[in-house]
Amino acid sequence: MTRPRVLLTGFGPFPGVAKNPSGWLAETLAGSASLPDASLPDFDLLAAVLPTEWATVATQLPRLQAEFQPDLAIHFGVSVRADGLRIERAAHNRIGTRMDASGSRPTRQDVVTGSPAQLQTRLPVTTLAARLRGQGINARVSNSCGRYLCNDLYYRSLHWTSAHGGDALFVHVPLADGQERTRWEGHTFSQETLLRAGHVALHEVAKTMRKPHMSRRSIAAPENERKRQDTRMGQDLQPREST
């Protein structure tokens, strides 16, 4: 029986953030993941730290998907404005003009030409945010992943799952303790808190793969959960631009 495959990604540094905690989180989580709940399936983890570069993300993510064939992808990125975790519900088929880590700017305005304006994860984001808060970790659902590479990656990942099955999730994390906030006013988390949050997220999302015989199309949230997500657009939902 094939074990489910989970892809974890984070980003490297970019202008304004010399040390990106999302890359550290993806790699550390993959090396320390432990799911004590015997009802949860064993799965294979692959971690990748992607350069924060428009051209590289456009080529490296498809290569990872083709080689690893993930059933689930959990992407981490940093938001210097965030005061806690932001569980991203959706990605938009739009691109900003911000310079990447290589000094390049995008030459296009959309992520995937001819595709929908927005793609949403089918995973239970509201439940995940509540579970994190229950563990004492500040978290909320967001409906805007911004227009930088976090959104670009998330849209590409959701677009891939629409054709190949499975699902994807993007989680914005704040800066780690000790990092300079430059001109921003975001909060910081300790690495211990970031890692604990990563474990909670992985454990919660792993519940969607509880049945080892489930097809790659069927790891999404149940229909009634998705309907609850669509109607709960109140205090948990915080549209805002991401970095």
C-alpha positions in Angstrom: 0.0 0.0 0.0 1.4 3.4 -1.0 2.1 5.7 1.8 0.7 9.3 1.5 3.3 11.9 0.5 3.5 15.3 2.1 5.6 18.1 0.7 6.7 20.8 3.1 8.2 24.0 1.7 9.6 27.3 3.0 11.3 30.2 1.5 14.8 31.6 1.6 15.7 35.3 2.3 14.4 38.2 0.3 14.8 42.0 0.4 13.9 43.1 3.9 14.2 39.6 5.5 17.8 38.4 5.7 16.7 35.2 7.6 13.5 33.6 6.6 12.1 31.4 9.4 9.7 29.6 7.0 12.6 27.7 5.5 13.9 26.7 8.9 10.4 25.6 9.9 9.9 23.4 6.8 13.2 21.6 7.2 13.0 21.2 11.0 9.4 20.0 10.9 10.3 17.4 8.4 13.1 16.1 10.5 11.2 16.1 13.8 7.6 15.3 12.8 6.0 12.8 15.2 2.3 11.8 15.1 1.6 9.8 18.2 -2.1 9.3 17.3 -2.1 5.7 16.0 -5.3 6.4 14.0 -3.3 8.7 11.7 -1.5 7.2 8.7 2.2 7.0 8.3 3.4 9.2 5.4 6.5 10.3 3.6 7.8 13.8 4.1 9.9 15.9 1.8 11.1 19.4 2.7 12.3 22.0 0.3 13.5 25.6 0.8 12.7 27.6 -2.3 14.7 30.7 -3.3 12.5 33.7 -3.1 12.7 34.2 -6.9 10.0 34.5 -9.4 11.7 32.4 -12.1 13.0 29.7 -9.7 9.6 29.1 -8.1 8.0 28.7 -11.5 10.5 25.9 -12.4 11.4 24.3 -9.1 7.9 23.7 -7.8 6.7 21.8 -10.9 9.9 19.7 -10.7 9.2 18.8 -7.0 5.6 17.9 -7.9 6.6 15.7 -10.8 9.3 13.9 -8.9 7.6 13.5 -5.5 3.9 13.5 -6.6 2.6 14.8 -3.2 -0.8 14.0 -1.9 -0.6 17.1 0.2 1.5 20.2 0.3 2.0 22.5 3.3 3.7 25.7 2.3 5.2 28.1 4.9 6.1 31.8 4.3 6.9 34.7 6.5 4.8 37.9 6.9 6.6 40.6 8.6 3.3 42.3 9.5 1.8 39.3 11.1 1.1 39.1 14.8 0.5 35.4 14.6 -0.1 32.6 12.2 -2.3 33.3 9.1 -3.9 30.3 7.7 -4.5 31.2 4.0 -7.8 30.1 2.6 -7.2 31.2 -1.0 -4.7 32.2 -3.7 -5.3 34.7 -6.4 -4.3 34.6 -10.1 -2.5 37.9 -9.9 1.1 39.0 -9.5 2.6 42.2 -8.0 5.7 43.9 -9.3 7.9 43.5 -6.2 11.6 42.7 -6.6 12.7 39.2 -5.6 15.9 38.0 -3.9 17.8 38.0 -7.2 16.7 41.6 -8.0 14.3 40.6 -10.7 10.7 41.6 -11.2 8.0 39.5 -12.8 7.2 40.1 -16.5 3.6 38.9 -16.3 0.5 39.9 -14.4 -1.1 36.5 -13.7 0.2 33.3 -12.2 -1.4 30.8 -14.7 -2.8 32.5 -17.8 -6.4 31.5 -18.5 -7.1 30.0 -15.1 -9.6 31.1 -12.5 -9.1 34.4 -10.6 -9.1 32.5 -7.3 -8.4 29.0 -6.1 -9.3 27.8 -2.5 -8.0 25.0 -0.4 -10.5 22.4 0.6 -8.8 21.8 3.9 -10.5 22.8 7.1 -8.7 26.1 7.7 -11.2 27.4 10.3 -10.8 24.2 12.3 -7.0 24.5 12.1 -7.0 28.1 13.3 -9.2 27.2 16.2 -7.0 24.2 17.1 -3.9 26.4 17.1 -5.6 29.0 19.3 -6.6 26.2 21.6 -2.9 25.4 22.0 -2.2 29.0 23.0 -0.9 30.0 19.6 -2.2 33.2 18.0 -3.8 32.2 14.6 -6.5 33.3 12.3 -7.8 32.6 8.8 -6.9 35.0 6.0 -8.5 35.4 2.7 -5.6 37.2 1.0 -2.2 35.6 0.4 -0.9 38.9 -1.0 0.7 39.4 -4.4 4.2 38.3 -3.8 5.8 34.9 -4.1 3.8 33.3 -1.3 0.6 33.8 -3.4 2.4 32.8 -6.6 3.5 29.5 -5.0 0.2 28.8 -3.4 -1.8 29.4 -6.6 0.5 27.1 -8.5 0.2 24.4 -5.9 -3.6 24.6 -5.8 -3.7 24.6 -9.6 -1.6 21.5 -9.7 -3.9 19.7 -7.2 -7.0 20.6 -9.3 -5.5 18.4 -12.1 -3.7 15.7 -10.0 -5.7 15.4 -6.8 -4.8 16.0 -3.2 -4.7 19.5 -1.7 -2.5 22.3 -0.5 -2.3 24.7 2.3 -0.3 27.9 2.9 0.6 29.2 6.4 2.1 32.6 6.9 4.3 32.8 10.1 5.7 35.9 11.8 9.4 36.6 12.2 11.4 34.6 14.7 12.6 36.1 17.9 15.8 38.2 17.5 15.1 39.2 13.9 15.0 42.9 13.1 11.6 44.2 12.1 13.0 47.0 10.0 10.2 49.4 9.2 7.4 46.9 9.9 5.5 46.5 13.2 4.8 42.8 13.2 5.4 40.5 16.2 7.8 37.7 16.6 7.5 34.1 17.7 10.2 31.9 19.3 11.5 29.0 17.2 10.0 26.7 19.8 6.5 28.2 19.2 6.9 28.1 15.4 7.9 24.5 15.5 5.0 23.6 17.9 2.6 25.4 15.5 4.0 23.4 12.6 3.4 20.2 14.5 -0.2 21.2 15.2 -0.8 22.1 11.6 0.7 18.9 10.3 -1.2 16.8 12.8 -4.5 18.5 12.0 -4.1 18.3 8.3 -2.9 14.6 8.6 -6.4 13.8 9.8 -7.7 14.3 6.3 -5.5 11.3 5.3 -6.8 9.1 8.1 -8.0 6.3 5.8 -5.0 4.8 4.0 -7.1 3.7 1.1 -8.4 7.2 0.3 -7.7 8.3 -3.2 -5.7 11.5 -3.8 -8.9 13.2 -4.8 -10.5 12.5 -1.5 -8.2 14.0 1.1 -10.1 17.3 1.1 -12.4 18.5 3.9 -15.9 17.1 3.8 -18.5 19.1 2.0 -20.3 20.2 5.1 -17.0 21.6 6.5 -16.3 23.5 3.3 -19.8 25.0 3.5 -19.1 26.1 7.1 -15.9 27.7 5.9 -17.7 29.6 3.2 -20.2 31.1 5.6 -17.8 32.0 8.4 -16.4 35.1 6.9 -16.4 37.1 10.1 -13.7 37.7 12.7 -11.5 34.8 11.6 -11.3 36.1 8.0 -8.7 38.9 7.7 -8.1 40.0 4.1 -4.8 41.8 3.9 -1.8 42.1 1.6 1.1 39.8 2.4 4.7 40.5 2.0 
